[in-house]
Every structure is written in C-alpha cells, then in structure tokens.
Amino acid sequence: MNPEQQRIAIAEACGWQSITSFGKNVTGVLNQSPNSIREHIPDYLNDLNAMHEAEQSIPEGLTAYWIELVNICGSLIPASVASAQQRAEAFLKTIGKWEGAQP
C-alpha cells in the first residue's frame, strides 16, 4: 500500500466518508449531516496524535493491535514508542486492510 492508500483506509475505518484524493491533499467528511464540511483527513502516517485517535476506534481489537505493533517493532519496548507510520501499519493489519508492502 502506498501512503495515500494507507491514509484513506485508516480514515474510512475511523468513519470518514466521501474521500477524495489529490496526492497529499486527501479530503473527506467525518459525518454526513447536511452541514458537513469537507476537511483534510489527518496525516496518520506522520502524526502520533492522529494515530492515537484512530487507535480509539478499535477497543475490541486492541490486543490484536498491540501484537501487530510488537511484531513490527521487534520487541515490547520499542512498541511503546512506535512511530506513527508503524502504528498505521499495525492498525491496518489489525482491521484486515493492509495490502502487502509499501512500494
């Protein structure tokens, strides 16, 4: 998966809809109310705060998520300080949306 595909997949899992992509300018709507305003989706691969927010959407899969993160980082200690990109990969693997290696 390329970074754009990863961002879109995470955004969709977090409830974003009507996503349009123009390279780094990926926009969407978080809810579909009549007053919905299109916004840039978070930069999940570079923003730890965005990934922490995304992590909140998988409470029932949190154990599976941490197992994926440990596997990506190689041990328990680095998993606690994993990068946003590592967390994004673990998130996508946990929800079954990861598609191969990044080109």
N, C-alpha and C positions, 0 to 999 in steps of 0.2 A: 504494500500500500504506500502510495506517496503521501507526503504531509497533508496535502489538501483533502485527500480521501479520508485520512485519519480524523482530521478536524470535523469533517462533515458527519462521519459515523458517530463520533462522540456527541456532537451537537444533537443529532437525531435521537440518540439514546437518552439525552437529557431533556427531551421534549421540544426541541426546536423544530419548526416546520417551514415549509416554503423556502427552502435554502437555495440560494443562487450563488454560483462561484465565478469569480473573475480573478483567478490567481490567489493572491493573498487577501483580496477583498471578498471574503465569504460572508454573505449576509443571510439573515433569516428572521423569523418571527418566533418569539418564545411562546406566545399563546395566540389563538386565532380569534380574539374578540374583535368587534368592529373597529375598535380604536388601536389595533395592533400597529406598531411602528417597526419597520424593518431596521435591524441593527446588525453591526458586525458581530459574528459569533466569536466567543473567546478564542484566544490563541492557546489552546490546550497543550500544545507541544512545547511551549516556552514559558508558560505562566503557571507556577505552582498553585496559586490561589484558584485559578480556573479548574485545575485538576482536583483540588481538594473539594470544590463544589461538585464536580462530576462524580467523585467518589461517594458522595452522599446519596446518589441515585441507585446505588447497588447494595443496600444494607443486608439483604438476604444472601448476596454473593460475596460478602466481604472476606470470608475465609478463603474462598477460591481466588479472589483478587490478590490477597497477600501471598498466597502460594505462588501465583504467577509472578508477582513482583520479586519474591525471593529467588525464583528461578532465573529471572532476567538479570538481577544484580549479582547473583552468585553466592550470597550469604544473607543472614538476618540483619547484620549491622548496616551494610550499605542500603538495604531495602528501606530502612527508616529515614534515610537521607537521599532517596532516589530522586532523580531529575524528573521534571515534568514530562519529558519525552519517554522515559522509562515507565512512568506511571500511566501514560497514554497507551503504550503498548500493552501493559498488563490489563488495563481497563478493557481494551478492545478484545483481548484474548478471553477475558472473563465473560464477556457478553456474547462471545462467538462471532465477532465481526472482523477479527484480524485475518487478513488475506496475504499470507506469505511475507517475505522480507521486503523492506523498503528499497526501492531501486537506487 
